[in-house]
Amino acid sequence: MAGSKEIRNKIKSVQSTRKITKAMEMVAASKMRKAQDRMRAARPYGEKIRNVAAHLSHANPEYRHPFLVARDTVKRIGIIVITADKGLCGGLNTNVQRLALTHMKEWEAKGESFDVCCFGNRGLGFMQRLGANVISSAVQLGDRPQMDKLVGATKAMLDGYIKDRFDRLVIFYTKFINTMKQEPVMEQLLPLSGERLGSPTGSWDYIYEPEAKTVLDQVLMRYIEAIIYQAVAENMASEQSARMVAMKAASDNANNVIAELTLVYNKSRQAAITQELSEIVAGAAAV
């Protein structure tokens, strides 16, 4: 059995760790509420721009935007992976990385190659370790998604699709379900499918100024940017929720460890007292 001094040192060490995890839990809880508010605030814009894009795409059938045209064959795939910049958030990053790796192996088995864009340090490091072809990235995004930090890496992927460097663009991120549940998902970004874009109700007609091509190009570009912004906002809300849950679990485990160590310490101290009493009694009896 370890000595009383060693046990006391272990208890102090675990108590110090508990203070850190408790503080991180409270910080994550505060950031989580703000991240959820930002995520929900972005949803109405995303829904509105989706409706506008759907109406415009169906109202001018003589012009088909490249984002709406499906390729006959898929030889190369563009991948956008959204992860957190930091760890200590449970299996959040690992789960989305595992999902991306599973699909990458499936595509490789079919003879398809891929280019990668990474948002977040964790995903960037993971793809670099895999030896993937990372053509753009954005890291240190902070706690608030900002479009000016995302637009550069996003444009590189959209330009690659327009210039036929790859035939399909997909996105991996963690979707926020609720505080206790976050789900890694893969969604096809390009070409825009009917399920994502939707079909407008009724017939629509527009007068375009300056022309249909210019208007549709701008609207669909804003639509793609809105999708990526929403995915980053969802991932950030998931990150803070997962971190709060992970730090709460760590604090609870620290409490359990402290209780167990305290019990061991008390037993050790009681054994030492009993031994001293036995020695005193034995000495008195000998005299």
Short mmCIF file of the C-alpha atoms (twelve columns), coordinates in Angstrom:
data_MODEL
# 
_entry.id   MODEL 
# 
loop_
_atom_site.group_PDB 
_atom_site.id 
_atom_site.type_symbol 
_atom_site.label_atom_id 
_atom_site.label_alt_id 
_atom_site.label_comp_id 
_atom_site.label_asym_id 
_atom_site.label_seq_id 
_atom_site.Cartn_x 
_atom_site.Cartn_y 
_atom_site.Cartn_z 
_atom_site.pdbx_PDB_model_num 
ATOM 1   C CA . MET A 1   0.000   0.000  0.000   1 
ATOM 2   C CA . ALA A 2   1.302   3.475  -0.885  1 
ATOM 3   C CA . GLY A 3   2.382   5.760  1.914   1 
ATOM 4   C CA . SER A 4   0.110   8.442  3.321   1 
ATOM 5   C CA . LYS A 5   2.242   11.224 1.847   1 
ATOM 6   C CA . GLU A 6   2.047   9.744  -1.650  1 
ATOM 7   C CA . ILE A 7   -1.723  9.374  -1.385  1 
ATOM 8   C CA . ARG A 8   -2.088  12.980 -0.204  1 
ATOM 9   C CA . ASN A 9   -0.032  14.155 -3.183  1 
ATOM 10  C CA . LYS A 10  -2.228  12.147 -5.564  1 
ATOM 11  C CA . ILE A 11  -5.361  13.637 -4.027  1 
ATOM 12  C CA . LYS A 12  -3.988  17.170 -4.450  1 
ATOM 13  C CA . SER A 13  -3.040  16.415 -8.048  1 
ATOM 14  C CA . VAL A 14  -6.514  15.119 -8.903  1 
ATOM 15  C CA . GLN A 15  -8.100  18.104 -7.145  1 
ATOM 16  C CA . SER A 16  -6.022  20.458 -9.298  1 
ATOM 17  C CA . THR A 17  -7.125  18.581 -12.405 1 
ATOM 18  C CA . ARG A 18  -10.746 18.798 -11.281 1 
ATOM 19  C CA . LYS A 19  -10.484 22.577 -10.950 1 
ATOM 20  C CA . ILE A 20  -9.243  22.813 -14.544 1 
ATOM 21  C CA . THR A 21  -11.909 20.525 -15.994 1 
ATOM 22  C CA . LYS A 22  -14.646 22.281 -14.025 1 
ATOM 23  C CA . ALA A 23  -13.507 25.666 -15.309 1 
ATOM 24  C CA . MET A 24  -13.380 24.343 -18.875 1 
ATOM 25  C CA . GLU A 25  -16.854 22.887 -18.472 1 
ATOM 26  C CA . MET A 26  -18.258 26.265 -17.418 1 
ATOM 27  C CA . VAL A 27  -16.478 28.089 -20.247 1 
ATOM 28  C CA . ALA A 28  -17.735 25.544 -22.791 1 
ATOM 29  C CA . ALA A 29  -21.294 25.875 -21.451 1 
ATOM 30  C CA . SER A 30  -21.161 29.646 -21.945 1 
ATOM 31  C CA . LYS A 31  -19.707 29.344 -25.459 1 
ATOM 32  C CA . MET A 32  -22.165 26.583 -26.321 1 
ATOM 33  C CA . ARG A 33  -25.188 28.801 -25.793 1 
ATOM 34  C CA . LYS A 34  -23.705 31.542 -27.983 1 
ATOM 35  C CA . ALA A 35  -22.703 29.040 -30.675 1 
ATOM 36  C CA . GLN A 36  -26.198 27.550 -30.732 1 
ATOM 37  C CA . ASP A 37  -27.739 31.016 -31.050 1 
ATOM 38  C CA . ARG A 38  -25.471 31.831 -34.012 1 
ATOM 39  C CA . MET A 39  -26.240 28.492 -35.635 1 
ATOM 40  C CA . ARG A 40  -30.004 29.000 -35.329 1 
ATOM 41  C CA . ALA A 41  -29.740 32.626 -36.474 1 
ATOM 42  C CA . ALA A 42  -28.057 31.501 -39.725 1 
ATOM 43  C CA . ARG A 43  -30.741 28.968 -40.616 1 
ATOM 44  C CA . PRO A 44  -33.422 31.414 -41.911 1 
ATOM 45  C CA . TYR A 45  -30.958 32.975 -44.367 1 
ATOM 46  C CA . GLY A 46  -29.868 29.543 -45.600 1 
ATOM 47  C CA . GLU A 47  -33.487 28.497 -46.132 1 
ATOM 48  C CA . LYS A 48  -34.338 31.723 -47.962 1 
ATOM 49  C CA . ILE A 49  -31.351 31.602 -50.283 1 
ATOM 50  C CA . ARG A 50  -32.181 27.958 -51.012 1 
ATOM 51  C CA . ASN A 51  -35.695 28.931 -52.084 1 
ATOM 52  C CA . VAL A 52  -34.410 31.756 -54.264 1 
ATOM 53  C CA . ALA A 53  -31.824 29.490 -55.897 1 
ATOM 54  C CA . ALA A 54  -34.474 26.816 -56.553 1 
ATOM 55  C CA . HIS A 55  -36.830 29.329 -58.159 1 
ATOM 56  C CA . LEU A 56  -34.133 30.831 -60.356 1 
ATOM 57  C CA . SER A 57  -32.774 27.455 -61.456 1 
ATOM 58  C CA . HIS A 58  -36.228 26.336 -62.606 1 
ATOM 59  C CA . ALA A 59  -37.339 29.670 -64.042 1 
ATOM 60  C CA . ASN A 60  -34.622 29.839 -66.713 1 
ATOM 61  C CA . PRO A 61  -34.227 26.359 -68.232 1 
ATOM 62  C CA . GLU A 62  -32.299 27.594 -71.306 1 
ATOM 63  C CA . TYR A 63  -29.253 28.272 -69.099 1 
ATOM 64  C CA . ARG A 64  -27.904 25.497 -66.909 1 
ATOM 65  C CA . HIS A 65  -25.363 26.534 -64.329 1 
ATOM 66  C CA . PRO A 66  -22.328 24.186 -63.959 1 
ATOM 67  C CA . PHE A 67  -23.312 23.598 -60.335 1 
ATOM 68  C CA . LEU A 68  -26.604 22.058 -61.517 1 
ATOM 69  C CA . VAL A 69  -25.208 19.721 -64.189 1 
ATOM 70  C CA . ALA A 70  -24.290 16.190 -63.090 1 
ATOM 71  C CA . ARG A 71  -21.132 14.698 -64.593 1 
ATOM 72  C CA . ASP A 72  -21.408 11.456 -66.565 1 
ATOM 73  C CA . THR A 73  -18.396 9.894  -64.850 1 
ATOM 74  C CA . VAL A 74  -16.711 10.636 -61.541 1 
ATOM 75  C CA . LYS A 75  -12.931 10.302 -61.609 1 
ATOM 76  C CA . ARG A 76  -11.871 12.807 -58.966 1 
ATOM 77  C CA . ILE A 77  -13.730 14.042 -55.892 1 
ATOM 78  C CA . GLY A 78  -13.315 17.250 -53.923 1 
ATOM 79  C CA . ILE A 79  -13.609 16.812 -50.161 1 
ATOM 80  C CA . ILE A 80  -14.243 19.522 -47.565 1 
ATOM 81  C CA . VAL A 81  -13.588 18.336 -43.996 1 
ATOM 82  C CA . ILE A 82  -14.722 20.533 -41.109 1 
ATOM 83  C CA . THR A 83  -13.244 19.827 -37.670 1 
ATOM 84  C CA . ALA A 84  -12.341 21.767 -34.549 1 
ATOM 85  C CA . ASP A 85  -9.058  23.598 -34.006 1 
ATOM 86  C CA . LYS A 86  -8.708  22.145 -30.510 1 
ATOM 87  C CA . GLY A 87  -9.230  18.816 -28.800 1 
ATOM 88  C CA . LEU A 88  -10.717 17.869 -25.428 1 
ATOM 89  C CA . CYS A 89  -14.167 17.516 -26.991 1 
ATOM 90  C CA . GLY A 90  -14.711 13.780 -26.760 1 
ATOM 91  C CA . GLY A 91  -14.901 11.858 -30.019 1 
ATOM 92  C CA . LEU A 92  -16.152 14.810 -32.088 1 
ATOM 93  C CA . ASN A 93  -13.093 15.140 -34.345 1 
ATOM 94  C CA . THR A 94  -12.337 11.420 -34.399 1 
ATOM 95  C CA . ASN A 95  -15.836 10.510 -35.550 1 
ATOM 96  C CA . VAL A 96  -15.907 12.859 -38.535 1 
ATOM 97  C CA . GLN A 97  -12.351 11.865 -39.492 1 
ATOM 98  C CA . ARG A 98  -13.290 8.194  -39.331 1 
ATOM 99  C CA . LEU A 99  -16.336 8.841  -41.538 1 
ATOM 100 C CA . ALA A 100 -14.197 10.686 -44.094 1 
ATOM 101 C CA . LEU A 101 -11.555 7.939  -44.049 1 
ATOM 102 C CA . THR A 102 -14.183 5.240  -44.628 1 
ATOM 103 C CA . HIS A 103 -15.552 6.981  -47.717 1 
ATOM 104 C CA . MET A 104 -12.057 7.776  -49.008 1 
ATOM 105 C CA . LYS A 105 -11.179 4.081  -48.903 1 
ATOM 106 C CA . GLU A 106 -14.382 3.241  -50.764 1 
ATOM 107 C CA . TRP A 107 -13.596 5.804  -53.465 1 
ATOM 108 C CA . GLU A 108 -10.038 4.553  -53.780 1 
ATOM 109 C CA . ALA A 109 -11.356 1.027  -54.260 1 
ATOM 110 C CA . LYS A 110 -13.421 2.343  -57.209 1 
ATOM 111 C CA . GLY A 111 -10.383 4.019  -58.739 1 
ATOM 112 C CA . GLU A 112 -11.447 7.536  -57.786 1 
ATOM 113 C CA . SER A 113 -8.944  10.069 -56.437 1 
ATOM 114 C CA . PHE A 114 -9.605  13.178 -54.379 1 
ATOM 115 C CA . ASP A 115 -8.480  16.673 -53.419 1 
ATOM 116 C CA . VAL A 116 -9.052  17.910 -49.892 1 
ATOM 117 C CA . CYS A 117 -9.945  21.224 -48.256 1 
ATOM 118 C CA . CYS A 118 -9.711  21.389 -44.458 1 
ATOM 119 C CA . PHE A 119 -11.358 23.747 -41.994 1 
ATOM 120 C CA . GLY A 120 -9.786  23.307 -38.549 1 
ATOM 121 C CA . ASN A 121 -6.379  22.198 -37.279 1 
ATOM 122 C CA . ARG A 122 -7.453  18.676 -36.360 1 
ATOM 123 C CA . GLY A 123 -8.714  17.794 -39.805 1 
ATOM 124 C CA . LEU A 124 -5.709  19.411 -41.503 1 
ATOM 125 C CA . GLY A 125 -3.257  17.425 -39.391 1 
ATOM 126 C CA . PHE A 126 -5.193  14.221 -40.011 1 
ATOM 127 C CA . MET A 127 -5.212  14.658 -43.795 1 
ATOM 128 C CA . GLN A 128 -1.524  15.561 -43.856 1 
ATOM 129 C CA . ARG A 129 -0.693  12.396 -41.932 1 
ATOM 130 C CA . LEU A 130 -2.706  10.405 -44.478 1 
ATOM 131 C CA . GLY A 131 -0.719  11.991 -47.297 1 
ATOM 132 C CA . ALA A 132 -3.849  13.394 -48.953 1 
ATOM 133 C CA . ASN A 133 -3.597  16.181 -51.519 1 
ATOM 134 C CA . VAL A 134 -4.651  19.223 -49.452 1 
ATOM 135 C CA . ILE A 135 -5.184  22.119 -51.880 1 
ATOM 136 C CA . SER A 136 -6.659  24.651 -49.431 1 
ATOM 137 C CA . SER A 137 -7.252  25.068 -45.719 1 
ATOM 138 C CA . ALA A 138 -8.425  27.515 -43.073 1 
ATOM 139 C CA . VAL A 139 -7.416  27.137 -39.429 1 
ATOM 140 C CA . GLN A 140 -7.718  29.155 -36.213 1 
ATOM 141 C CA . LEU A 141 -11.338 29.998 -36.996 1 
ATOM 142 C CA . GLY A 142 -12.047 31.043 -33.403 1 
ATOM 143 C CA . ASP A 143 -15.374 30.649 -31.642 1 
ATOM 144 C CA . ARG A 144 -17.388 32.614 -34.202 1 
ATOM 145 C CA . PRO A 145 -17.605 31.600 -37.885 1 
ATOM 146 C CA . GLN A 146 -16.488 34.431 -40.152 1 
ATOM 147 C CA . MET A 147 -17.101 34.232 -43.875 1 
ATOM 148 C CA . ASP A 148 -13.953 36.188 -44.761 1 
ATOM 149 C CA . LYS A 149 -11.870 33.356 -43.265 1 
ATOM 150 C CA . LEU A 150 -13.811 30.695 -45.161 1 
ATOM 151 C CA . VAL A 151 -14.242 32.270 -48.575 1 
ATOM 152 C CA . GLY A 152 -10.660 31.780 -49.792 1 
ATOM 153 C CA . ALA A 153 -10.507 28.035 -49.181 1 
ATOM 154 C CA . THR A 154 -14.088 27.648 -50.415 1 
ATOM 155 C CA . LYS A 155 -13.375 29.496 -53.667 1 
ATOM 156 C CA . ALA A 156 -10.425 27.203 -54.387 1 
ATOM 157 C CA . MET A 157 -12.737 24.185 -54.268 1 
ATOM 158 C CA . LEU A 158 -15.514 25.819 -56.302 1 
ATOM 159 C CA . ASP A 159 -13.034 26.948 -58.964 1 
ATOM 160 C CA . GLY A 160 -11.687 23.401 -59.100 1 
ATOM 161 C CA . TYR A 161 -15.185 22.080 -59.784 1 
ATOM 162 C CA . ILE A 162 -15.907 24.687 -62.452 1 
ATOM 163 C CA . LYS A 163 -12.574 23.958 -64.179 1 
ATOM 164 C CA . ASP A 164 -13.283 20.185 -64.095 1 
ATOM 165 C CA . ARG A 165 -10.399 19.345 -61.764 1 
ATOM 166 C CA . PHE A 166 -12.892 17.140 -59.951 1 
ATOM 167 C CA . ASP A 167 -16.378 15.917 -60.777 1 
ATOM 168 C CA . ARG A 168 -18.083 15.973 -57.400 1 
ATOM 169 C CA . LEU A 169 -17.747 18.012 -54.208 1 
ATOM 170 C CA . VAL A 170 -18.732 16.617 -50.809 1 
ATOM 171 C CA . ILE A 171 -18.563 18.025 -47.298 1 
ATOM 172 C CA . PHE A 172 -17.965 16.290 -43.968 1 
ATOM 173 C CA . TYR A 173 -18.935 17.969 -40.711 1 
ATOM 174 C CA . THR A 174 -20.613 17.295 -37.377 1 
ATOM 175 C CA . LYS A 175 -24.312 18.128 -37.344 1 
ATOM 176 C CA . PHE A 176 -25.770 19.501 -34.132 1 
ATOM 177 C CA . ILE A 177 -28.759 17.461 -32.961 1 
ATOM 178 C CA . ASN A 178 -28.958 18.526 -29.318 1 
ATOM 179 C CA . THR A 179 -26.622 19.177 -26.414 1 
ATOM 180 C CA . MET A 180 -26.042 15.482 -25.781 1 
ATOM 181 C CA . LYS A 181 -25.968 14.280 -29.388 1 
ATOM 182 C CA . GLN A 182 -23.877 15.366 -32.354 1 
ATOM 183 C CA . GLU A 183 -23.797 13.350 -35.567 1 
ATOM 184 C CA . PRO A 184 -20.992 13.240 -38.179 1 
ATOM 185 C CA . VAL A 185 -22.493 13.533 -41.655 1 
ATOM 186 C CA . MET A 186 -21.446 13.622 -45.296 1 
ATOM 187 C CA . GLU A 187 -23.425 15.703 -47.769 1 
ATOM 188 C CA . GLN A 188 -22.981 16.189 -51.495 1 
ATOM 189 C CA . LEU A 189 -22.327 19.842 -52.185 1 
ATOM 190 C CA . LEU A 190 -21.904 19.759 -55.970 1 
ATOM 191 C CA . PRO A 191 -23.577 19.075 -58.276 1 
ATOM 192 C CA . LEU A 192 -26.613 20.402 -56.475 1 
ATOM 193 C CA . SER A 193 -29.092 17.558 -56.184 1 
ATOM 194 C CA . GLY A 194 -32.841 17.904 -56.366 1 
ATOM 195 C CA . GLU A 195 -33.183 16.780 -52.746 1 
ATOM 196 C CA . ARG A 196 -30.969 19.598 -51.472 1 
ATOM 197 C CA . LEU A 197 -32.126 22.378 -53.795 1 
ATOM 198 C CA . GLY A 198 -35.767 21.378 -53.831 1 
ATOM 199 C CA . SER A 199 -38.458 22.212 -56.367 1 
ATOM 200 C CA . PRO A 200 -40.481 25.430 -56.192 1 
ATOM 201 C CA . THR A 201 -44.250 25.275 -55.957 1 
ATOM 202 C CA . GLY A 202 -46.022 26.831 -58.920 1 
ATOM 203 C CA . SER A 203 -44.527 28.460 -62.014 1 
ATOM 204 C CA . TRP A 204 -42.205 31.431 -61.695 1 
ATOM 205 C CA . ASP A 205 -40.984 33.945 -64.195 1 
ATOM 206 C CA . TYR A 206 -38.346 36.615 -63.717 1 
ATOM 207 C CA . ILE A 207 -36.981 39.609 -65.515 1 
ATOM 208 C CA . TYR A 208 -33.215 39.450 -65.135 1 
ATOM 209 C CA . GLU A 209 -30.952 42.452 -64.912 1 
ATOM 210 C CA . PRO A 210 -28.323 42.409 -66.321 1 
ATOM 211 C CA . GLU A 211 -28.851 38.803 -67.546 1 
ATOM 212 C CA . ALA A 212 -29.883 35.383 -66.282 1 
ATOM 213 C CA . LYS A 213 -26.349 33.953 -66.292 1 
ATOM 214 C CA . THR A 214 -24.925 36.737 -64.126 1 
ATOM 215 C CA . VAL A 215 -27.782 36.578 -61.619 1 
ATOM 216 C CA . LEU A 216 -27.778 32.790 -61.350 1 
ATOM 217 C CA . ASP A 217 -23.998 32.649 -61.020 1 
ATOM 218 C CA . GLN A 218 -24.076 35.038 -58.078 1 
ATOM 219 C CA . VAL A 219 -27.067 33.445 -56.351 1 
ATOM 220 C CA . LEU A 220 -25.694 29.906 -56.530 1 
ATOM 221 C CA . MET A 221 -22.287 31.071 -55.339 1 
ATOM 222 C CA . ARG A 222 -23.911 32.756 -52.319 1 
ATOM 223 C CA . TYR A 223 -25.950 29.587 -51.776 1 
ATOM 224 C CA . ILE A 224 -22.850 27.383 -51.618 1 
ATOM 225 C CA . GLU A 225 -21.156 29.846 -49.268 1 
ATOM 226 C CA . ALA A 226 -24.249 29.824 -47.043 1 
ATOM 227 C CA . ILE A 227 -24.185 26.003 -46.904 1 
ATOM 228 C CA . ILE A 228 -20.520 25.962 -45.849 1 
ATOM 229 C CA . TYR A 229 -21.047 28.756 -43.314 1 
ATOM 230 C CA . GLN A 230 -23.964 26.849 -41.804 1 
ATOM 231 C CA . ALA A 231 -21.893 23.642 -41.666 1 
ATOM 232 C CA . VAL A 232 -19.089 25.473 -39.827 1 
ATOM 233 C CA . ALA A 233 -21.630 27.012 -37.415 1 
ATOM 234 C CA . GLU A 234 -23.156 23.568 -36.778 1 
ATOM 235 C CA . ASN A 235 -19.698 22.102 -36.181 1 
ATOM 236 C CA . MET A 236 -18.785 24.866 -33.713 1 
ATOM 237 C CA . ALA A 237 -22.005 24.370 -31.757 1 
ATOM 238 C CA . SER A 238 -21.329 20.626 -31.694 1 
ATOM 239 C CA . GLU A 239 -17.753 21.233 -30.554 1 
ATOM 240 C CA . GLN A 240 -18.748 23.321 -27.538 1 
ATOM 241 C CA . SER A 241 -21.516 20.907 -26.574 1 
ATOM 242 C CA . ALA A 242 -19.171 17.913 -26.833 1 
ATOM 243 C CA . ARG A 243 -16.484 19.732 -24.851 1 
ATOM 244 C CA . MET A 244 -18.926 20.645 -22.083 1 
ATOM 245 C CA . VAL A 245 -20.101 17.023 -21.818 1 
ATOM 246 C CA . ALA A 246 -16.522 15.696 -21.907 1 
ATOM 247 C CA . MET A 247 -15.321 18.109 -19.217 1 
ATOM 248 C CA . LYS A 248 -18.325 17.312 -17.030 1 
ATOM 249 C CA . ALA A 249 -17.520 13.610 -17.331 1 
ATOM 250 C CA . ALA A 250 -13.889 14.358 -16.478 1 
ATOM 251 C CA . SER A 251 -14.928 16.362 -13.399 1 
ATOM 252 C CA . ASP A 252 -17.230 13.554 -12.256 1 
ATOM 253 C CA . ASN A 253 -14.448 11.003 -12.725 1 
ATOM 254 C CA . ALA A 254 -12.093 13.209 -10.734 1 
ATOM 255 C CA . ASN A 255 -14.618 13.302 -7.879  1 
ATOM 256 C CA . ASN A 256 -14.806 9.511  -7.930  1 
ATOM 257 C CA . VAL A 257 -11.016 9.182  -7.920  1 
ATOM 258 C CA . ILE A 258 -10.726 11.635 -5.020  1 
ATOM 259 C CA . ALA A 259 -13.335 9.674  -3.037  1 
ATOM 260 C CA . GLU A 260 -11.480 6.400  -3.664  1 
ATOM 261 C CA . LEU A 261 -8.105  7.894  -2.772  1 
ATOM 262 C CA . THR A 262 -9.545  9.457  0.379   1 
ATOM 263 C CA . LEU A 263 -10.863 6.052  1.429   1 
ATOM 264 C CA . VAL A 264 -7.445  4.479  0.800   1 
ATOM 265 C CA . TYR A 265 -5.762  7.308  2.697   1 
ATOM 266 C CA . ASN A 266 -8.064  6.854  5.688   1 
ATOM 267 C CA . LYS A 267 -7.429  3.117  5.714   1 
ATOM 268 C CA . SER A 268 -3.675  3.693  5.520   1 
ATOM 269 C CA . ARG A 269 -3.766  6.221  8.355   1 
ATOM 270 C CA . GLN A 270 -5.932  3.922  10.490  1 
ATOM 271 C CA . ALA A 271 -3.519  1.037  9.895   1 
ATOM 272 C CA . ALA A 272 -0.585  3.220  10.940  1 
ATOM 273 C CA . ILE A 273 -2.410  4.307  14.135  1 
ATOM 274 C CA . THR A 274 -3.335  0.696  14.926  1 
ATOM 275 C CA . GLN A 275 0.268   -0.389 14.441  1 
ATOM 276 C CA . GLU A 276 1.550   2.359  16.742  1 
ATOM 277 C CA . LEU A 277 -0.974  1.414  19.440  1 
ATOM 278 C CA . SER A 278 0.022   -2.227 19.119  1 
ATOM 279 C CA . GLU A 279 3.687   -1.329 19.557  1 
ATOM 280 C CA . ILE A 280 2.903   0.801  22.624  1 
ATOM 281 C CA . VAL A 281 0.815   -1.963 24.209  1 
ATOM 282 C CA . ALA A 282 3.513   -4.545 23.445  1 
ATOM 283 C CA . GLY A 283 6.177   -2.320 24.975  1 
ATOM 284 C CA . ALA A 284 4.138   -1.740 28.125  1 
ATOM 285 C CA . ALA A 285 3.481   -5.458 28.479  1 
ATOM 286 C CA . ALA A 286 7.179   -6.208 28.165  1 
ATOM 287 C CA . VAL A 287 8.016   -3.800 30.974  1 
# 
